[in-house]
Amino acid sequence: MAPPKKSALPKPLPDGFILTDTEKKKWRLGTIIGQGGFGLIYLASQNIDRPVAADTDFVIKVEYQTNGPLFSELKFYQRAAKPESMQKWKRSRKLDFLGIPTYWGSGLAECNNLSYRFMAMDRLGTDLQKVCERNGGRLKKANVLQLGQRLVDVLEYIHDNEYVHADIKAANLMCGYRDPEQVYLADYGLSYRYCPDGVHKEYKENPKRCHDGTIEYTSLDAHKGLAPSRRSDLQILGFCLLHWLTGSLPWISVLKNPTQVQEAKARLIDNLPDSVQQLSVSGASTDEVTEFLLYVRTLGYQDKPNYQHLKDLLASDVKGRLDFSGPQGPAGESNTKNPPTREKKAGRARGPAKAKPSPAEVDDEEHEETKPKPVPARYKRGPPLPKPQSQQKKEVLPAVRRSERLQAGPVHSYNEEDSEEEDEEDEVRPRPIPARYLRGPPKSPEGQPKQKTKCEWTGRKTDDLTVTSGRREWLYMQRRKPEWANCDIKSPAHMDYTERWDERLLHEQQSYSQQRYKHRDSTGQDTGPSQTRGLMSCFVVLGAFLLVVAILVHLN
């Protein structure tokens, strides 16, 4: 039979299948509870006489014998993670816990002419990636710092045993099955022996190995094709801490292009500390992670890190057990309820697009929209000036009562021809008024109405009957519709003053018309007050002239 493809998952083994490891210990397989990149994970038990219980403490990872990841992981456990060596190291560091799963055995098996490799380990719980997704991509800052300190301990141990992990990420961090508060760094399929027999690997870039690892977190050394080193592990950890703290990374949007990811990471490292500090979110500053990455940047390819100093940089006032509930925002809400920022649709409002307001701000905006807008100062003493004759349109003024206008505020509309000018104003201009209804102040050379303290009648009279007729028509329309269109009347006192002014103007016009009709001559021509005064002046001059002539004659 042809050997199976290396990238294919192995065919499942029968339920209850018995495996024998290299130390002759027997293991019974139960149900499949998960799968990795190239392997399957089974529940397992050392009691082969009965089915595997659902609450067993062991699992067995199975892959085809020809696959490489499980072989690399197995070699790591056999060389670096023996239970007795881990216990000795914890006592020397006075640690109660070290987050490395316990290795219980391994071996080979045959089934249906297929060769398998297996490894028995402690059973673990859910991974941290699911916890992050449940909390909107973020963890509480105190938990991030505590996780960072614990992972520094794990990295120090495996580095002291000549290995680097090279694939630190939330999906490879597993909570304990019996104690979910304990977190383990699992999956050593990409682990690398960077210092075999105490000799560090040389700095040598290999283009064929560029961008190895998980693209979101892999180190700049891996992007260049270098073999993983201790500073690579620490840089990967720094990227993970930043992601768990802020919920994102600057290169998340370009993950499909490894070169752009590499450039974004290089910019982040080169521009420290500002590049990380500006990623801080409410209630979770990035100062500790910034200092962590700054220290890692000072390390050489073969330098040994100061692990205690790194733990001190991540020190937190919060101690005790981990709390995997979601971080709280400034309003006391979990980050999962905060939607991503979106720009507003382009509208008539000026200024750049702003972030979408919170629900409370939306309620305030809706409440404000129900209130009438204040009337601009230039419209408080009369209607606006008419537009040029070419821009005026025939419109019908709405018959709105004065009291309704006081309650509803000014009536606004907009013209499509003036859309560009209206985009520069927050409120819409009032509707233009036909010329026959206007009695506002005259237009200044700049095109703006002259400012007056109050409306006054100049008392000027004219002999033009056409204008008089126009005044009458205007007064007639004003009496039927006493308000000006689009003009907000502020108070009843102002209303009374307007009505008294209209009555006075009407009385003056009527009196003036009566005087004109009284001074008509026999020919029917208009002999108004100006003509009467002219005749009287002529009589006075003629009388004076005759008086002077009479005096001269008498003297002679």
C-alpha positions in Angstrom: 0.0 0.0 0.0 1.3 3.4 -0.9 2.3 5.6 2.1 -0.4 8.2 3.1 0.1 11.9 2.3 1.9 13.7 5.0 -0.6 16.5 5.1 -3.6 14.2 5.6 -5.3 13.5 8.9 -4.9 9.8 10.0 -7.7 7.4 9.6 -9.4 7.0 12.9 -8.5 3.9 15.0 -11.2 1.7 16.3 -12.8 2.6 19.6 -11.2 0.6 22.4 -8.0 0.0 20.4 -5.1 -1.0 22.7 -1.7 0.8 22.3 1.6 -0.2 23.9 4.3 2.4 24.5 8.1 2.0 24.5 8.0 1.3 28.2 5.5 -1.5 27.7 2.6 0.4 29.3 -0.7 -0.3 27.7 -3.3 2.4 26.8 -6.9 2.0 25.8 -8.3 4.5 23.3 -11.7 6.2 23.8 -13.6 8.7 21.7 -12.0 11.5 19.6 -12.2 14.8 21.3 -10.2 17.0 18.9 -7.7 17.2 16.1 -4.6 19.2 15.3 -2.9 20.1 12.0 -2.0 16.5 11.2 -3.2 14.4 14.1 -6.2 13.2 16.1 -6.7 13.4 19.9 -8.3 10.5 21.8 -9.4 10.1 25.3 -7.2 7.4 26.9 -6.9 5.3 30.0 -4.4 2.9 31.5 -7.2 0.6 32.6 -7.6 -1.5 29.5 -10.3 -3.8 30.9 -13.2 -1.3 30.8 -14.2 1.5 28.4 -12.6 4.8 28.8 -14.5 7.1 31.1 -15.6 10.5 30.0 -13.7 12.2 32.9 -10.4 10.5 32.3 -7.2 12.4 33.0 -5.2 11.3 29.9 -5.3 11.9 26.2 -3.3 10.3 23.3 -2.3 12.3 20.2 -2.1 10.1 17.1 -0.5 10.9 13.7 0.9 8.9 10.8 4.5 7.8 11.5 5.8 9.7 8.5 4.6 13.1 9.8 7.2 15.4 11.3 5.3 17.6 13.9 4.5 14.9 16.4 8.1 13.5 16.0 9.5 17.0 16.9 7.1 17.4 19.8 8.0 13.9 21.1 11.7 14.6 21.0 11.2 17.8 23.0 9.3 16.0 25.7 11.8 13.2 25.8 14.8 15.5 26.1 13.5 18.6 27.9 10.3 17.9 29.7 10.9 14.9 31.8 8.7 15.0 35.0 11.7 14.7 37.3 13.7 17.5 35.7 10.7 19.8 35.7 10.1 19.2 39.5 13.8 19.9 40.2 13.7 23.1 38.3 10.5 24.3 40.0 12.1 23.8 43.4 15.2 25.7 42.4 13.0 28.7 41.3 10.5 28.3 44.2 7.6 27.9 41.9 4.4 26.1 42.7 3.4 25.6 39.1 5.1 25.4 35.6 2.8 25.4 32.6 4.2 22.5 30.6 2.0 19.4 30.1 3.2 16.2 31.5 4.5 13.5 29.1 3.5 9.9 30.0 4.8 7.8 27.2 4.9 7.2 23.4 5.3 4.5 20.8 4.4 3.1 17.4 1.3 1.2 16.3 0.0 -0.7 13.2 -3.6 -0.9 12.1 -5.0 -1.9 8.6 -1.4 -1.8 7.2 -1.0 1.8 8.3 1.8 2.9 10.7 1.0 5.4 13.4 3.0 7.3 16.0 1.3 8.2 19.3 2.1 10.1 22.5 0.2 10.0 25.9 -0.2 13.3 27.8 -2.2 15.0 30.5 -5.7 15.9 29.5 -6.2 19.7 29.1 -9.3 21.9 28.9 -10.3 24.6 26.5 -7.7 26.8 24.8 -7.3 30.5 25.4 -8.3 31.4 21.9 -11.9 30.4 22.7 -11.7 32.5 25.8 -10.5 35.5 23.9 -13.3 35.1 21.3 -15.9 34.9 24.0 -14.6 38.2 25.5 -14.5 40.1 22.2 -10.8 39.4 21.5 -9.5 41.0 24.7 -8.5 39.9 28.2 -8.3 41.9 31.4 -5.0 43.7 31.8 -4.2 42.0 35.2 -4.7 38.6 33.5 -2.5 39.5 30.6 0.3 40.5 32.8 0.0 37.4 35.0 -0.1 35.2 31.9 3.0 37.0 30.6 4.9 36.3 33.9 3.9 32.6 33.8 4.9 32.2 30.2 8.3 33.8 30.9 8.9 31.0 33.5 8.0 28.4 30.9 10.3 30.0 28.3 13.1 30.2 30.8 12.8 26.5 31.5 12.7 25.3 27.9 15.5 27.7 26.9 17.6 26.3 29.7 17.0 22.9 28.1 18.3 24.0 24.7 14.8 24.5 23.1 12.6 27.3 21.9 8.9 27.0 21.3 8.6 29.2 18.2 4.8 29.1 18.0 3.3 30.9 21.1 -0.3 31.9 20.6 -3.7 31.7 22.3 -4.7 28.6 20.5 -1.6 26.8 22.0 -2.4 27.9 25.6 -4.6 25.4 27.3 -6.5 25.7 30.5 -6.2 22.8 33.0 -8.9 20.1 32.8 -9.2 19.9 36.6 -8.2 23.4 37.4 -9.1 25.9 34.6 -7.2 28.6 36.3 -3.9 26.9 35.4 -2.6 27.6 31.9 -0.3 25.4 29.9 1.9 26.1 26.9 1.2 23.1 24.6 1.9 22.0 21.0 5.6 21.8 20.6 5.4 20.6 17.0 7.5 23.6 15.8 9.9 23.6 18.7 13.5 24.0 17.7 16.8 23.0 19.4 18.6 26.3 19.1 21.6 25.3 21.2 22.4 21.6 20.7 25.1 20.5 23.2 25.5 24.1 24.4 26.5 25.5 21.0 24.2 28.3 19.7 23.1 28.2 16.1 24.8 30.8 13.9 23.1 33.9 12.5 22.2 32.8 9.0 19.3 34.0 6.9 17.6 31.3 4.8 15.2 32.6 2.1 13.5 29.2 1.9 12.4 29.5 5.5 11.1 33.1 5.5 7.9 33.8 7.4 7.8 30.4 9.2 5.3 30.1 12.1 1.9 31.8 12.7 1.9 34.9 10.6 0.2 37.1 13.2 2.9 36.6 15.9 6.0 35.2 14.3 9.2 37.1 15.0 11.1 39.4 12.7 13.9 36.8 12.8 11.5 34.2 11.3 10.4 36.7 8.7 14.0 37.0 7.6 14.5 33.2 7.4 16.6 32.9 10.6 16.5 29.9 12.8 14.4 30.6 16.0 16.3 31.9 19.0 15.5 33.0 22.6 14.8 36.6 21.6 12.4 35.3 18.9 10.3 33.5 21.5 10.2 36.7 23.7 9.2 38.9 20.7 6.4 36.5 19.8 5.2 36.6 23.4 5.3 40.4 23.3 3.0 40.5 20.2 0.6 38.1 21.9 0.4 40.2 25.0 -0.3 43.3 22.9 -3.1 41.5 21.1 -4.7 40.2 24.2 -4.5 43.6 25.8 -5.8 45.7 22.9 -7.9 43.2 20.9 -6.0 43.9 17.7 -2.7 44.4 16.0 -1.6 47.0 13.4 -1.0 44.3 10.7 -4.2 42.3 11.1 -5.7 43.6 7.9 -2.7 42.5 5.7 -2.1 38.9 7.0 -2.4 37.6 3.4 0.8 39.4 2.5 3.7 38.3 4.7 6.0 41.0 3.4 3.6 43.7 4.5 3.2 42.0 7.9 7.0 42.0 8.3 7.2 45.7 7.4 4.4 46.6 9.8 6.2 44.7 12.6 9.5 46.4 11.8 7.8 49.8 12.0 6.3 48.9 15.4 9.6 47.9 16.8 11.6 50.8 15.3 9.1 53.4 16.6 8.9 52.2 20.2 7.6 53.4 22.6 5.1 55.6 20.7 4.0 52.9 18.3 2.7 50.7 21.1 1.5 53.4 23.5 -0.9 54.8 21.0 -2.6 51.4 20.8 -3.7 51.7 24.4 -7.4 51.2 25.1 -9.6 52.6 27.8 -8.7 51.1 31.2 -5.7 49.1 29.8 -2.5 51.0 29.1 0.3 49.3 27.2 3.2 50.7 29.3 4.3 47.3 30.6 4.2 45.7 27.2 6.0 48.7 25.7 8.9 48.2 28.2 8.9 44.5 27.5 9.3 44.9 23.8 11.9 47.7 24.3 14.1 45.3 26.3 13.7 42.5 23.8 14.8 44.9 21.0 18.2 45.3 22.9 18.9 41.6 22.7 21.3 40.1 20.2 20.6 37.0 18.3 22.6 34.8 20.7 22.1 36.8 23.9 20.7 35.2 27.0 17.7 37.3 28.3 17.4 38.4 31.9 14.1 36.6 32.7 13.7 38.0 36.2 13.9 41.6 34.7 11.2 40.6 32.2 9.0 39.4 35.0 9.5 42.6 36.9 8.5 44.6 33.8 5.2 42.7 33.8 4.6 42.9 37.5 1.0 43.7 38.5 -0.6 44.8 41.8 -3.3 42.2 41.2 -2.4 38.8 42.5 -4.3 35.5 42.9 -6.3 33.4 40.5 -6.9 34.3 36.9 -10.2 35.8 35.9 -11.2 35.1 32.3 -14.3 37.3 32.2 -14.3 40.1 29.6 -12.7 43.5 30.3 -15.0 46.3 31.2 -15.2 49.5 29.2 -15.5 53.0 30.5 -19.3 52.6 30.7 -19.1 49.3 32.5 -19.9 47.3 29.4 -17.9 44.4 28.0 -15.8 45.0 24.9 -18.0 42.5 23.0 -20.8 45.0 23.0 -18.8 47.7 21.4 -19.2 47.5 17.7 -16.3 48.3 15.3 -15.8 51.9 14.4 -17.6 52.9 11.2 -17.7 56.2 9.4 -20.9 58.1 9.0 -22.5 58.3 5.5 -21.8 61.5 3.7 -24.6 63.9 4.4 -25.3 67.6 4.5 -23.4 68.1 7.8 -20.0 69.8 7.5 -16.7 68.5 8.8 -15.0 65.1 8.6 -16.8 61.8 9.3 -16.9 61.0 13.0 -17.0 57.7 14.9 -20.4 56.2 15.4 -21.9 57.5 18.6 -22.8 55.4 21.6 -26.4 54.4 22.2 -26.7 57.2 24.8 -25.4 59.8 22.3 -27.9 58.5 19.7 -30.8 59.1 22.1 -29.6 62.6 22.8 -29.3 63.4 19.1 -32.8 62.1 18.4 -34.1 64.2 21.3 -32.4 67.3 19.9 -33.8 66.7 16.4 -37.4 67.1 17.8 -36.6 70.6 19.1 -37.0 73.6 16.7 -33.7 75.1 15.7 -32.9 78.7 16.8 -33.6 81.4 14.3 -30.4 83.2 13.0 -30.1 86.8 14.1 -30.4 88.1 10.6 -33.9 86.8 10.4 -35.3 88.0 13.7 -36.5 91.5 12.5 -38.0 90.7 9.2 -37.9 88.3 6.2 -34.7 87.5 4.3 -33.9 89.5 1.2 -35.2 88.1 -2.1 -33.0 86.2 -4.5 -32.3 87.7 -7.9 -35.1 87.6 -10.4 -33.5 84.7 -12.3 -33.3 82.5 -9.3 -36.8 83.1 -7.9 -39.4 80.4 -8.3 -43.2 80.6 -8.1 -44.2 79.3 -4.7 -47.4 79.3 -2.7 -47.0 80.6 0.8 -48.5 78.1 3.3 -51.4 79.5 5.3 -50.0 79.0 8.8 -51.4 80.7 11.9 -49.2 83.0 13.9 -49.6 80.7 17.0 -48.6 77.6 15.0 -45.4 79.4 13.8 -44.5 80.3 17.4 -44.8 76.7 18.4 -43.2 75.0 15.4 -40.4 77.4 14.8 -39.3 78.7 11.4 -40.1 76.8 8.3 -37.0 75.7 6.4 -36.5 74.4 2.9 -33.6 74.1 0.5 -33.0 74.6 -3.2 -31.1 72.2 -5.3 -29.3 75.0 -7.1 -27.8 76.2 -3.8 -26.8 72.8 -2.6 -23.1 73.7 -2.5 -23.7 76.8 -0.4 -26.0 74.8 1.9 -23.4 72.2 2.5 -21.4 75.0 4.2 -24.2 75.8 6.7 -25.7 73.7 9.4 -29.2 75.0 9.1 -31.3 75.2 5.9 -32.1 78.7 4.5 -35.7 80.0 4.7 -37.9 79.9 1.6 -37.6 83.1 -0.6 -40.6 85.6 -0.3 -42.3 87.1 -3.4 -41.4 90.8 -3.9 -45.0 92.0 -3.4 -45.0 90.8 0.2 -41.6 92.4 1.2 -41.3 95.5 3.4 -37.9 94.9 4.9 -35.0 97.3 5.1 -33.2 98.3 1.9 -30.3 96.2 0.6 -26.8 97.4 1.2 -24.0 97.3 -1.4 -22.6 94.1 0.1 -26.0 92.4 -0.4 -26.9 92.3 3.3 -29.9 94.1 4.9 -29.0 97.3 6.8 -29.2 97.0 10.5 -31.9 99.2 12.2 -33.0 99.2 15.8 -36.7 99.0 14.9 -39.1 99.2 11.9 -40.0 102.9 11.2 -42.1 104.7 8.7 -40.3 107.6 7.1 -43.5 109.5 6.3 -42.4 110.2 2.7 -45.2 110.7 0.3 -45.2 110.2 -3.5 -47.3 111.2 -6.4 -47.0 107.8 -8.0 -50.4 106.2 -8.0 -49.0 102.9 -9.1 -46.9 102.7 -5.9 -49.9 103.7 -3.9 -51.9 100.9 -5.4 -49.1 98.5 -4.7 -49.1 99.6 -1.1 -52.8 99.1 -0.9 -52.6 95.6 -2.4 -49.8 94.8 0.0 -51.8 96.0 3.0 -54.8 94.1 1.9 -52.7 90.9 1.7 -51.1 91.6 5.1 -54.5 92.0 6.7 -55.7 88.7 5.3 -52.3 87.1 6.2 -50.8 89.2 9.0 -47.6 87.2 9.2 -44.5 87.4 7.1 -43.6 84.0 5.5 -40.6 82.4 7.1 -40.3 85.2 9.7 -40.3 84.2 13.3 -42.3 86.7 15.6 -40.8 86.5 19.0 -43.5 87.9 21.3 -47.1 89.2 21.4 -45.7 92.7 22.1 -44.0 92.5 18.7 -47.2 91.3 17.1 -49.2 94.3 18.5 -46.5 96.7 17.3 -46.7 95.3 13.8 -50.5 95.6 13.7 -50.4 99.2 15.0 -47.8 100.0 12.3 -50.0 98.5 9.6 -53.0 100.5 10.8 -51.0 103.8 10.9 -49.7 103.2 7.4 -53.2 102.5 6.1 -54.6 105.6 7.8 -51.9 107.8 6.3 -52.5 106.4 2.9 -56.2 107.0 3.1 -55.8 110.5 4.4 -53.3 111.3 1.6 -55.7 109.9 -1.0 -58.6 112.0 0.3 -56.4 115.2 0.1 -55.5 114.4 -3.5 -59.2 114.0 -4.5 -60.1 117.3 -2.8 -57.6 119.3 -4.8 -58.6 118.4 -8.3 -59.1 121.4 -10.7 -62.0 121.9 -13.1 -60.2 120.0 -15.8 -60.0 116.9 -13.7 -56.2 117.2 -13.2 -54.8 116.4 -9.8 -54.2 119.6 -7.8 -52.7 118.3 -4.7 -51.1 120.2 -1.9 -48.0 121.0 -3.9 -50.0 122.8 -6.7 -52.1 124.7 -4.1 -49.0 126.1 -2.5 -47.6 127.1 -5.8 -50.8 129.2 -6.7 -50.7 130.9 -3.3 -47.1 131.8 -3.8 -47.9 133.4 -7.1 -50.7 135.5 -5.6 -48.4 136.7 -2.8 -45.7 137.8 -5.2 -48.2 139.5 -7.5 -49.7 141.4 -4.5 -46.4 142.5 -3.3 -45.4 143.7 -6.8 -48.7 145.7 -7.1 -48.1 147.2 -3.7 -44.6 148.4 -4.6 -45.9 149.9 -7.9 -48.6 151.8 -6.0 -46.1 153.2 -3.5 -43.8 154.4 -6.3 -46.7 156.1 -8.1 -47.8 157.9 -4.9 -44.3 159.2 -4.2 -44.0 160.6 -7.7 
